[in-house]
């Protein structure tokens, strides 16, 4: 068992972890979640001993091997295959000894142990892991020096997976992965045989891989059974409990205050009034669940623009003369399009995005764009290049030079930087806050086309949900590159597969594509629905009108809202049922109500649930029709 016992960690005078406690059973599969800056990475560093807690301790089974990816990317002249094989230190040592040992008895023991740990199949196992993370046979044989930092971190991930530690700790493992590698990793982790603790904001991974959610908030930890959706339901129930307890306490406080006010001056009741005044002074307010009002994305809507905004006609694009990365590009983009680009990293998704953003010229063919069109292009480089000493207000003032201060403040306010938050140095902002600032900067001109290249890398789950909602409310066109398939499924209505030098409409759904990537539909083609990737100009075979696409996006947003209402109403009904039939298990605040009050309250929430369910059915039918 991995036990976190009263751990307190202070960094720079600030309490990050405050007497945090949790017990993770052997073989447990835990998703460690929390808002950006909550202390997840700090906790993981305490688990591996990189940080010594100010108080408390982390204990783990003796001789348990811990696997953790260092922050530094691997370097040197070794190949990815060699680095991964070297991660199994026992095998590496035994293989070296087998080459030099001259003592027959010891040599026999060495070969027996090599057979026991399946050492001779290790190169094949390493190759499978590297291939799953995007390294083809040629890449596996290249020097690590030839790869970018992101690809080197993939090698580090492959090495720790190959070493098969007893406790595997992963901190945002999908940050450097594309969608295809993320799907492979999820599939790999589902069958991982030992204890797993993973920091992740990928809703799908947290639903399919883990069996517990460890939620870190305010320096404290709470362990919930189940995946992320189960955690959200339990959190809604807990919020309802807290709200009920707060209401009860407020009512009790008011009764005490009224009594003290009416009876303090009367000699016959002064003593009782003093007693109640002491009770009031000792009454601790019940803390509500933290709700961050600055969690905000609000894209300004663009001016109307006649379609098409962009057309590509047999276009080619690349970086070296006569060596196109993509060719024979035929694509039309209208003002209300929502397009997700699929395909492994290195196949040209970013190249296509840069062409559409007019950062690269066509090498052949033609690209025609509306002269009035404005483009907002977001990349991770913009987040990394923000000046640490400058404030959000200074960044935006420079970007909107000549604009009135009120308009500058208003644009920052759309993304949660109001009041003093606009005056904090960027270097002190969390990764998610910097990403929001970068999005605020690229949308300052109300672009007609928003191109987002991996916008979720620094965002926690709640921030991702807010971004999905904002994209569905935005009236311009969106081109999305993301390994977060939850976001793709909720925002995109057209899929384009970038592969083998081409960018073609993908006729299947995201589920079809996932099956294709994981080899579950063996047609040997890139189209899980039709048997082949669509060819030719224009849109996918869906032929949906712009109004239909807009309607579908709005219905999806409404469905999300209604589902939350259903969960909230059901949570209240469950709590009231417990108070009526199992009062010993109910929150103390609810047990003080009479049966008639409980019945009336339940009837109110049951009516809300019935109303929400009816709306959900209507919206679902509308979505099918659209």
N, C-alpha and C positions, 0 to 999 in steps of 0.2 A: 504494500500500500504506500502511496505517495501522500504524505501528511504535511499540510501547511498549518502550523500551530501558532496562532497569535503573532503573525509576522507584521512588524512595523518597519517601514523604510522611509527615511527622510532624505530628500535631495534638494540642495540649495536652500535649506531651511523650510521647505514645504513638505508636508506629510503626503506621501504618495499612497502608501499602504498603511492602514490603521487597524492593527490587531486582527489582520485578515486570517480566516480559518477555513479550511476545507480538507476533506479526505477523499482521495481518488483511489478506488480499489484496483488491485492488480488486474490488468487486462481491460481497464476502463477506457472509454473513448470519449474524450471531453473536448467540447468547443469552448474556448476562453474568449468571452466577448465583453464589450464595454465601449463607451464613447472614446473618441480620440483623446489621448492624454490621461485616460483613467488609470493607467499604470500596468497595462497588460504585459508589455515587454519587460518592465521592471520586475514584475512577479516571475516571469520566465527566467530572467537572469539570476534571481534569488534561488530558483529551483536548481540551476546548474552550478551555483556557488560563485558566480561571477560578481554578485553583489552580496555583501554580508549584512543581514538584517540588523537594524538598531535594536530590535526586540524580537523575541520569538525564534522559531527555527523551522527548517524544512527537512523532514526525514524521509528516507527512501530505503528500500530493501538493500541489505548488504550485497556487494558485488554486482549490483544492477548496473548495466551499461546504459549510459544516457547519450542519446543522439541529438545534436543541436547544430544549426547552421551558424557559423560565425558571420559577423557583419562584413568582414573583408572578403572580397572575391578572390578565388585562388589565382595564382600566377605561376610563371615559370615556363619551361619548354616541354613539360610532359603533355601527353594527349589527354583528352577527356576520359578515354577508356582506361589509361594508366592511372589517372587520379582516382577514378571510381574503384578500381580493383585495390588500390593502396588503402582505401578506407577500411577494409577488413584487415585490421592490423595483425590479427592472429594468423590468418591465411598468408599474408605477405611475409611474416617472420618464418613460418613453417616452410614456405616455398623456397626462401633463401637458404634455410638450414638444410633442406633436402639436396641442394646443389653442392654444399660444402661438407656435410657430415660424413665422417669415415668410420664411425663406430657402428657396427651392424645392428646391435640391439636398439640403439637410439634411432637409427635410420628407419628401422621397422616401426617404431612407435610414431615417428613423424609421419610416415606414409599412412599408417592406420588412422591417425587424427585427420589427415588431409581427406581421406575417404569419408570419415564421419561427418565432417563439415561441408561435404560436397564441393570441395575446392576446385575440382577439375571442370565443373560446369560453370564456374564463376564468370569466365569471360562471356559466355552466352547470356547469363543472367544480367550482367552489367550492360551488355549491348541492348537487351530488351528495355531496360530502364532508360537508357540514353535515347533510344529510338522513341519511346513514349513521350519523352520531354523535348522531342523535336530534332535530335541529332541523327542525321542519316549516316550511312556507313563511311562516306568520305569525311564528314565532319568529325566523326569519332576518332579519326586518325590524324587530325590536324593538331598543331601546337595550340595550347590554351591561350598563348599570347595573341593569336590571330582573331580572338573573339572579343566582342564588346562586353561591358560589365554585366549586362543583363544575362547574356548567354553563359558567362562564367558562373553567375549565381545559380544557373540551372545545373551546371556541373556539380556545384556544392550540394544542391538538393539531391541530385542523383547519387552522390557519394554517401550521404547520410541514409538514404533509403536502402541502398545496397548493403550497408553495414548491419542492418536489422538490429538496432539496439533494443534493450528491454523496455526502455522508456523513450519514446520518440516525441521530441518537442519541436513544433514547427511554428514559426512566427511569420504569418502572411505568406505562405509558400507560393501562392498563385500570382503574387505581384509582378513577377518577371515572366509570366507564362501567357501564351495566347489561349484562346478558347479550346483549341484541340488538345493542347498539353494539359490544360486544367481538367478537361473531361477524363483524360488518361489518369491523372493524379488522383482524382476522386475515386475512380474505379480501383486503383491500386490500394488506396487507404481503406476502402471498404473491407478488404480482406486482410489488412495488416494484423498479425497474430498477437501483438504485445500491447502494452499501455501506450495510448496516444493522447497528447494534449496539443491542440492546434488553435492558434490565434487566427481567426478568419472573419471576414465580413461577407463571405460568399454564402448567401442564403441556401442555395442548392446543396453545397458541400456540407453545411451544418445540418441540413435535413437528412442527408443520405449517408453520412459517414459516422457521425457521433451519436452516442446514446445518452449523454448528459450535456447540459449547458452550464458553465460556470460564469456567472454574471458579476462583473466587477464594477462597482459604483460607489463613489464617495469613500474610497479606501477600503470598503467592506466587500465580502464575497458571499454570493448565494448560489447553491448548487441545485439545479432543476433537472428532473428526469426528462428524457426525450430529446428530440431535435429542436430546431429553431422555432418552427411553427407551434410546437407544444409549449416552448418557453413563452412565446408571445401570449398564448391563451392563459397560461398560469400567471403571467405578469398582469394581464387584464383583470384576472380574479383578485390578485393582490391589491391592485389599484382600487378595485371596488371595495375591498375590505377596509383599506386605509381611508377611503372617502367616507364610508359608513362610520368608522370609528371617529373620524374628525367631526362629522355631523353630530354624533352623540356627545362628544366632548364639548363641542361648542354650545350645545343645548344645556349641558350640565354647568358649564362656566357661566352662562347667562342666568340660570336659576340661582347659583351661588351669589353672583354679583347683585341680583335683585334683592336677595335676602339680606345681604350685608348693607345695601343702601337703605332698606326700609327699617332695619332693626338695630343698627348701631347706636342710635341715639336713645333708645328705650332701655331703661335699667333692667327690666325683666328679661330682655332678650339680648343684651349687650354681650354677655359671655358666649352665647351660641353664635352671634355674629362674628366675634373675634375668632372663634374656632373655624368658621367657614372662610374667613379671610385668610387664615393660615393655609387651609386646603387649597385656596385659589393660588397662593404664592408658590405652593409646592407642585402644582399641576404643570407637568411638562407638555408642551405642545407636541402633537403627533406629527412626525415629519412626513410630508407628501413625497411621492416618487418624483425624482428630479425631471423637470421638463425644460429643455433648453429653448427659450423663445428665439434665440439667434440662429437656430437651425433653419436656414432660409435660402431658397433658390427661387428667383422670380425673373424670368427672361422678358425683356421688353419686346412687345409685339412689333413687327416691322410694318412699314407702309405696304399698301397693296401693290402687287407686281403681276403682270400678265404672264401666263405660261407660254412656252417653257422658259425656265431660268437658264438652264444649261443643256446643250446637246453635244454629244461626242459622236463623230462620224468617222469610223475606221481610224481612230486616233492611236498614236503610239507615244510612249513617254519613257524616259530613262535618264541616266546621269552621264553616260559615256556615249560619244558620237557613234552611230551605227550599232549600238548595243542596247536596244530597248528592253526595259524591264517588263512592260506590258504593251501589247499590240492589239490591233483590230478591236479597239474599244468602241462600242456602240451603246450609248446610254442617254436617257432623257430624264431630267430632274425638273419637277414642277413645284410650285410654291408650298404645297402641303404634303410633300413626300416625306416618308420616314423610312430610310434605307439603312440596313445593317450590312457591313462588309464582313464576310466570313473568309477563313483561310489561315493557314499557319503563318507565323511570323517569318518574314523574309520572302514571302510570295508577292508582295507589292501592294498591300493594303494602304500603307502610309504613302507610298508613291502615288497611288490613285488619289488619295486625299489631298496631297500637295498639288496635283494637277488641277483638281476642282477648286482649290483655293487660289489658283493662279500663281503659285510659287514655283512651278515648273512649266516650261513651254512644251507644246506638242512637238514631237520629232517627225511625225507623219500624220496624215489625215487632218481633221479639223476639230476644234472646240469652239462653239459659239455660245457666248454668255450675254445675258441682258446687261446693257451698259449701266443700268441703274441698280444692279444687284450689289448688295453688301454681304460680305462673308465674315463670319466669326470662326476662327480656327483655334481649337484648344489642343495642346499637347503637354506631356509631362515636362518637357524642357522649359516651358513657360513657368511652371511651378518652381522648378529648381533654380531658375534665373532671377527670381524676385530678389530685390535688394533687402538684405536682412536689417539694415539700419533704418530704412525708410518705413513710414507708416502706410497703411492702406489709403489714407486720405492723400498723402503725398504722391503715391503711385497713381491714383485716379486723377488727381489734379494735373499731373504731367500728361497723362494720356488724353484728358479732355481739355487741353489747353484752350483758353479763350471762352470756356463755358462758365456760366454763373455758378458760384459756390453751392447754391441750393440744388442745382441739377447734379453736381458732383456728389453731394451728400445723398441725394435721392437714389442714384445708381448704386452707391455702396449699401444703402439701406435695403435694397432689393435682395441683397445677399447676406444680410445679417450684421453688417458693419455700421451700426448706428451709435451715436453718442461717443463714449470713451473708447469703445472697441475699434473705432476708426483711427484712433491715435496711438495704438500699441505698435511697437516695432514689429515688423514682419518676422524677424528672427525669433520672437517669442511666441509666435502663432503655431498651432498644431498643423500637421500635414493637411488635414481636412480643411482647416481655415485658410491655408495658403491656396488650396485648390479652389475654394469658393472665391477668393480674391482674383485668381487668374480667370475664372469664368466671368466674374464681374467686369474685368478689363476687356475681354474679347467680345463681350456683348454690349459695350457702352454705346455703340452706334445703331442699336436695334437691327442686327443683321437679318437679311432674308434667308440666308443659309447658315446653319450652325453645324460645323464639322467637329466632332468630339472623338479624339484618339485616346482611348483608355482613360475616361474621366473619373473612374471609381477607385483608382489605386490607393488614394489617401483617405477615402471616405468610409466611415463606419456604416453599419446596416441601416440605422435610422436616417443618416444623411443620404444614402443611396435611394431610400424610399422617397425622400423629399425631392431628390433630383428626378426620379421617374415621374412624380406628380407634376413637377415644373415643366418637363419636356412634353407631357401630354396636354398641358395648358397652353404651351407656346404655339403660336399660329404660323410660324415659319417652317421651312424645311429642315430636316435633320439627317446628317450622315453620321453613323455611329460605328466605331470600332471598339469592341469591348469583349473581355473574357467573362463578363457577368451575364450569363444567359437569362437570368431573371429580368434584368434590365432590357435585354434584347427582345424577349418575348412580350414585355409590356409596352414597349415603345415603337418597335419596328413593324411595318406592314409589307415591306419588300426586303428580300434577302438577295445579296449579290455575292457569288463565290469567286474569290480571286485566287487563281491556281494555274500553274503551267503557262504563265505569261498572258493569261486571258482574265477578263472580268465578265462573268456571265450571270444572267438571272438564275437563281436557284428556285426551282418550282415546288419543292417540298416545304414542310414546316420545320421549325427548330427541332422538334422531336425526331423528324426524319433525318435531319443532319446529324444529330447526336448519335442515332443508330448507325449512320454511315461511318462516322469517325471511329466508333467503337467496334465496327465490323459486324453489327447485328443484322444489317441487310446486305447480303452478299452479292448484289447485282453487279458489283465492280464498277459502278458509276457514281457520279457525284449527285445524283438526284434520287432521294429516297422515295419520292412520290411518283415520278414519271419515268424513271429509268435512265434519264440522262439530263445533264444540265441544259437549260434552255439556251437557244442561240438567237442571234438577231438583235435588231434595235429595240429600244424602248423598254416598256415595262414588263414585269413578269406576267405569266399567263393569267393572273388573277383578274385583270381588266377592271379592277375596282375604280370607280370614279373618285375624284378628289373629295367630294362631299361625303361619300361612303367611308373613306379612310378617316376623315375628320370625325364622323359620327362614331366609328368604331373606337377611336382613341378616347372619346368622351365617355362612351359606355363602359370601357375598361376602367377608367378613372372612377366612374360612379359605382361600379361593382366593388372596387377596392374600398370605397367609403362605406358602402352598405355592409360588406363583410365585417368591417370593424365594428359597426353598430350592432350587428348580430352577435358578435363575440362578447361585446360589452353587456348587452341585455341578457345573454345566456349566463354570463358570469354572475350578474346580480341575482338571477333566478336561482342559481345553484347555491349561492350564499344564504338566501332566504329559506330555501328548502332545508338546508343544514340547520338553520336556527329553529325551524319548526319541528323537525323530526329527530335531529341529533344535536340538541343544544349544548352538550358537553364538548362537541367538536367545533362549535360556531365561534366567531369572534365575540368577545365579551360585550361589545357595544350593541350587537344585534339581539342578544338574549334579554335585554332590558325592555324591548318592545313587547306590547301585548300581541296575542295571536291575531286579533282583528286588524291591528296595524300592519303586521307582517303579511297577512292575506291581501290587504289593500295595496301594499307596496309591490307584492309579487304580481298582482293583477296588472298593475301599471307597467312593469317591465315585460311581462308576458305579452301585453298588447304591443309594446314597442318591438318585441322579437317577431311577432306575427306580421306586423306591418313591414318590418325590414325583410323578412323572408318573402313576402308577396312582391316587394319591390325587386328583390334579387331575381325571382322567377321572371318577372316582366323584362328586366334588363337582359337576362340570359337569352330569352327568346328574341329580343331585339338584336342582340349581338349575332345570333345565328342567322337572322334574316339579312343583316347587313353583310 
